[in-house]
């Protein structure tokens, strides 16, 4: 498994997203993914499946130290951040996670306050690394100013149909890696360009989209419980897109391309 590096931390270049996976489906999917070679598993307290994710990791037989595990704390739990983190670790049944993220910034709280608290969890040993999710350029700039621990990741929606140029540039400026959720736009990836490029490489449109991200040192975390799709999503490291193919895919962004846009979203960069 290739890696992306941020502030000296090596992050597996492909991960498994687990949003909406529940019960035995979640346990079995996490176990199967690790058996296939995944070493990056993403969950969140708000997903309601941390128990199953932890069980899936233990059931796989893969050493805990070999799995890069991320969890996230939702905006409505930030006023009781420490309690929420303790609850997540107790549910996962692990004493620490590899990466702890602010899932969404609370609209009525200051970025500086939540980021300062976030950093304390690394010093306490509850998280090996810390980062953010759904942060805009302005939020990143503010977070980096106040953080007294390295912020190693910003988890955001990234796929060919959404222009994230500004926030990607800000992450690069600050040495922050990017994790891409909805990397195939929740199954909506397709169209003439992606199909044509996929055919040229013997790959699917989804694999082309994942490769487009990987080639930009972005870490995709596609979600699937289908064993074949799990294997296909991992099988994107044996081909390379040309500069012209990368450029063609980069032109697919459109104004209505965003998939995730909840009421508590920040003022997006456009």
Buried (B, 14 or more C-beta within 10 A) or exposed (E): BEBBEBBEBEBBBBBBBBBEBEEEBBBBBBBBBBBBBBBBBBBBBBBBBBBBBBBBBBBBEBEEEEBBBBBBBBBEBBEEBEEBBEBBBEBBEBEBBBBBBBBBBBEEBEBEBBBBBBBBBBEEEBBBBBBBBBBBBBBBBBBBEBBEBBBBBBBBBBBBBBBBEEBBEBBEEBBBBBBBBBBBBBEEBBEEBBBEBBEEBEBBBBBBBBBBBBBBBBBBBBBBBEBEBBBBBBBBEEEEBEEEBBEBBEEBBEEEBBBBEEEEBBEBBE
